[in-house]
Every structure is written in structure tokens, then in C-alpha cells.
Amino acid sequence: MSTLLSDLALGISIAVSFSGLFYCFLGVFLGTLVGVLPGIGIMATLAMLMPITFHLEPTLALIMLGGIYYGASYGGSTASILMNLPGTATSAVTGLDGYPMAKQGRAGQALFMTAIASFYGSIFGVILLAGFSVPLSRVALKFGPHEYVALMLLGLIAASVIGSGRSIRSLIAVSLGLALGLIGLDLNSGVARFTFGQTVLFDGLPLVAVAIGLFGLPEIIASAGRSVMPKVDDQKIRLRDMMPTREDWRRSWMPMLRGSGIGGFFGALPGTGGLVATFVSYAVERKVSKHPEEFGKGAIEGVAAPEAANNAAVQAAFIPTLSLGIPGDPVMAIMLGVMMVHGIIPGPTVIQESPDLFWGLIVSFVVGNLMLLVLNLPLVGMWVKILKIPYNLLFPVIVAFTCIGIYSVNYQIFDIFVLLAFGFLGLGMRALKFEVAPLLLGFVLGPMIEEYFRRALIVSRGDITSFFDRPIAGTILVITFLILLWAIGSKVWVGLRARRAAREAANA
Amino acid sequence: MRFVLSRTEDIIAAVVTAGVGSFIVIEAGGYRMGTLTSMGPGYFPTILGWTMIALAALILVTSRPTEVLRLPGHRELRGMLLVAASFGGFALTIERFGMIPAVTLAVFLAALASERNKLWMAAALGLGSAITCALIFRVGLGLQIEAF
């Protein structure tokens, strides 16, 4: 207990210092801003702000980047509710019931409940993070290479199977990511692989440029051709008009609870994240509701649950990243990249060796969420005004900031061409309806998997069954296979049922 | 022909995946394989390459008809090319001419991607953001990029 208190005190001393508060505020402010604006995703923002983080201490850099991440998940729902145009991908579900609420003149109540649900979900996620990371990292210190291989395999399979779309397509994307991860010097032998004689490729493809290219560039390009922004429904939104009714509160608190739980689970699982959590929690609410017919027509449960889930997932996503060094989503991959730029090797030792970083982050999450509550309740009118900035003047500036941001990572123009190439790859995959996140996960985890796989087989003298002899690795692998079986099984079952229904329809 | 057209997405994916997979297998053949106990640099890529070829076959077998692929329209294509030119222009000028010309060029080209921006607006926006960028990144943050 006393260690927890002293850890918290250490965290408070960092997060509540002047610079801690300043960078936390900067992060959540900018995060809300980009969350509110449709067309600027979080990845493009991270690229633009990269240069600022380099001359900060790593803890402050992570505090700010973290603030951008969870700030964006607050702001994303504003445009979703007011214009039915999600500011971020994860807030698309909120619009299903939020936009109908706005059309009924209840936009204020929807925005209020979103902020409350987001706050509730976030705090739930932070408590999970604080409670699980330390024990998990202690267990992880005993992990050998076998356990890491099993965990990363679980992450890759979970990312392919639990996402939207067909699993085989995500598996293809993962394999392409693994292939791209091969490029560079082989760590064990020093042989240059797939570098085509180019020395710039010896360190592998630059992670930040790859990630921003895949996720940020398609967003910028897609909105470049868009000339007219949808109109904002010009309702007067003031704090005193926003108070939800007693009935709203009564209907919202259980969905928030369930949403947080679902979000915490999917957030902590490497490979899945907020997007899946919002869809699942919305589906769950519709199933348990006494009046499912109201969903899609302005049910407040349909706003509260996904928002809580999304924010709980965002915070829980830090669990595998900070305690195991395994990033669960693209944003966490960037976070790991930033840690490595600062010379911190991500992994279970981080919590023990830099408790100031870990506990400073935790406390800053709480502080940041309090700031967001203020930014999103009394000041919500300001964000609504920002939605009216002409986008055709905004995005050229974003392009320039992104260029400078990417260039400043390594001072290599090669990185900008990588960014551009991966931007077109991302566009192409989107056009073919392939998900991009599994590719990035494969790219990040690929070299790690190979490294640990080789080490595991050296340790066990080439005995491949050793993966199943070890209790933890074996259990994780069995879970992985079960997920895979469940995915195949459920597809076959759905297919059979559709065929039977078609036959019955033909007979009738 | 309809069969192929309605499955374009999966067929493109299969061809690309099988292509990359085969390339990896062939290229990895030039690296030392090693044994399961002490793997050489060629071992893991070879496994991956064959897995990719298998996945490509699997997606072909399970492919289902989808709507016909939509090609980008004239306006989208123009936006795409100009944004690409903007990044390319920045990359080619930043080291030779410095930040102000590079940012001006990048913003100018990107601004032209939107049909609502007139030529003079794009130029003014470019120059304005170049000066702002120089102030923020060169003077404010002290990045090692020359202004000129």
C-alpha cells in the first residue's frame, strides 16, 4: 500500500508540475481540435507534432502524445453528432443515435452525455491500466522468448479475426506487413536482406513514415478533393440547455458501465482496439434494451455506451504497450517509436526502471481527462465554431507540417518518399476494402517475432513442441487457435444458414 | 469475364500477395538457410514467403463476388496527383533551398488540389505558412533545417 502511495506521489510530482500540466493541456487541447475536425486524423496530427516532442523529456513527450490520443477520442463525437460526419473513425457509431438526437433538437444533451460517458470510460481504463500493468510486467519479466512469440501471434490473429471485414483479407494484410518488416539488416548474422543494395534501408523502413503514410496520407488526400463541407446544424448550444433529463441519466448509467467493461477488454487485447469495442458495445446495448426499436432514432444508450467503450479502450491500450512492449494499435506503435527515439527500450523493465515515466503518465491521464471535461462541457460552443473553418485553406498547411514533421525524425528526404509510397499503398488497400491496421501491426511485430522465434528455438535446441510444453506459452497458443477456429466456424455456420434460408425461400 | 470482373478486389490481392511471396522465396534462396536450432537469415523469410503464397491461393478459392471496383474520378485524381506533387516538391527542395522555398512550394501545390482555391490564394497561403513554419520550427523549436 505504501509503495502505491509513494508511486502515486511520484506521479503527481511529475504530472502536476508546471511543464507536466502545460504539455498535458497542449496534448488534450490539440487532440480535441483534431478530433473535432473531420479529415484530420490522429495519425496526421502525430506526424505534425513529432518535432515538438523531440526536444522534450520522454515523459513529457509521452504525456503530450497520450493527451492527443484520448483528447481526439473525446472530440471525435462532436462532428459525429452535429453533422453525422465522424471526426475520427471510432466515433462513427456515436453518430448512429447522436445525429438523430441532434435533429430532434437534443444535440446539447447528446454532447453532454458523450462527455460524461467518455470521462467515465477513461477513468475506468486508467484504473485498469494502473491496476494491471505492474503485476503484468512482473509476470512478463519471467517471460522467455516462447511466451513472447505466443503473445505476438495472439495479437496478429486477434487483429485479423476480430476486426471488421473478412479474416482472410486481414491475414493477407498481416503477411504483407511481415514481409515489409523483413527489410533491413538481419540482427543475428548482419546480412542485409531485401535492401537492394541501398544503405538507407539497412535500418529497415522508417516506422513513423510508414505509419503516417498508411493512415494519415489517405485522410489528407481523400479530403483534398472535397470542396464543400456539410453544414453545421446551427443550434444554440449553451451549458444550461445541455443538461440531460432525469430519464436520460437513468437510461445511461448501466450502458456506460457495460461499455467501459467491453472497451477495457478489447483495448487491452493487443491487435484490437476502440473501433471494435464501439461496435460490440452498441450491439450489446441494442440486444439488452427493453426498447430496441428506438436505436438508430435517437436512443441515448446508443451514445453513452460506445463513447464509454471507446475511451476505456484508448486507456487500456496502454497496458500491453507499457507492460510488455507490444503495441496494440497504430497509435501505440508510434508511441513505441517515440520511446525508442528517446533511448527507452519498451518492455516489462520500463515500469521498474522508470517509475517516474509510468506513474507520471497515469496521473497525467487523470488530470488530462479532468481538463477534457472542462473543454468539452462549458467550452463546447468553441469547438462547434471551429467546425466552420474552410477546409480548403486548412489542409495545404497540414501537408506542409506533415512534411516537416516526417523530415525532422531522421533528416532524410528518403523518409518523405517512403511516406508518399505508403500513402498510395494505403489508398489502394482502402479502394480494395482491405484493412490497413493489420499490415502495420505485422510490420511492427514481424522483426520482433522472428527475433524471439529464433531465440526460442536456440534455447530449446530446435524442438518446436517446446512452445506447448511451457504452461503460459501453451495456454496463449491454445487461445489463439480457439479464436481462429471460432472465426472459421462462425463463418461456415453463417454460410450454411444463409444457404438453408435461400432453399426454404425457394421452396415456399 | 463477369466472374473475373466481379472478383477484381480478391484477384488483385491474390496476385500481389503471391508475387511478393514468390519474390521473397526466390530472394531468400540466396541467404544461408541454417537449421531449426540455429536459423540463418533465409529461414524465416522462406517460411513467410510460402505462407503468403498459400494465403493468396486461399483468398482466390474463397473469393466472393463484390461490387465492381470504382475508379477515381477526374477531380479525385487531380487532388491526388497535386498532393503527391506537393510532398515530392518538398522532398526535392528542402535540402537544396531550405525551409521557406520548400514549404511555399508544398503549400502552393497542395492548395491547388482544391478547385475552390484560386492561384493567388494558393501563392499567398504558401508564403504565409512558410514564414510561420520558419518562425515555429527554426526560431521557436530550433530544428536543424536552414530557412534558405
Interface residues (C-beta under 8 A of the other chain):
Chain A: P51 I52 H55 I168 R169 L171 I172 S175 L176 L178 A179 L182 D186 N188 S189 V191 R193 F194 L217 I220 I221 A224 G225 R226 S227 P390 Y391 N392 L393 F395 P396 V397 V399 A400 F401 C403 I404 Y407 S408 Y411 I413 I416 F417 L419 L420 G423 F424 L427 A431 L432 K433 F434 E450 F453 R454 L457 I458 R461 G462 I464
Chain B: E9 I12 A13 V16 T17 V20 G21 I24 E27 A28 Y31 R32 T35 L36 T37 S38 M39 G40 P41 Y43 F44 P45 L48 G49 T51 M52 L55 A56 L58 I59 T62 T66 L69 R70 P72 R75 E76 R78 G79 M80 L82 V83 A84 S86 F87 G88 F90 A91 L92 I94 E95 M99 A102 V103 A106 V107 F108 A110 A111 A113 S114 E115 R116 N117 M121 A122 L125 G126 S129 A130 C133 F137 L141 G142 L143 Q144 I145
